[in-house]
Amino acid sequence: MLTADAAAEEFDCGHGCVERRICTVLADTSLVEQTSQWPSLRGLVRVEAARSHKLSGKTEPEIRYYITSLSPNAARLNAVIRQHLGLENKLHWALDVGFGEDQSRKRARNSARNFSLLNRIALNLLRQETSLKRGIKGKPLKDGWDRA
């Protein structure tokens, strides 16, 4: 049985939920095959999360695994992973609201990946446009209505 080199527990409340995250880090990377492909590999990370909904009392467990090149500091890794997931969720939300990515039915070959890349480029351009005080969804609409 392997024991963790570092562990940290974190609680988060918001949006009608209480989330408990336990991050454990294993610095022994001998379990990973072909470690030569990751020369800076310093640890294996396991994040066990349990989200409890206040109204329903329902609990949703989830376990995620990561590899890291950071030092085996569980508290720091827990925060870094949480921050990264927040950024990913924010980007996904903007792409879904602004461009309707969740409703997209592109399936042929690389079309979904290509359109996603174009949407990200467009999103970055829209975020740089500061003269118009509208949201991501409203800026393209305003440009479409402009007859100039």
Sequence and secondary structure as in RCSB ss.txt:
>XXXX:A:sequence
MLTADAAAEEFDCGHGCVERRICTVLADTSLVEQTSQWPSLRGLVRVEAARSHKLSGKTEPEIRYYITSLSPNAA
RLNAVIRQHLGLENKLHWALDVGFGEDQSRKRARNSARNFSLLNRIALNLLRQETSLKRGIKGKPLKDGWDRA
>XXXX:A:secstr
    SEEEEEEEEETTEEEEEEEEEE  GGGSTTGGG TT  EEEEEEEEEEETTT  EEEEEEEEEESS S HH
HHHHHHHHHHHHHHHHHHHHHHHH GGG    STTHHHHHHHHHHHHHHHHHH  SS   TTHHHHHHHH   
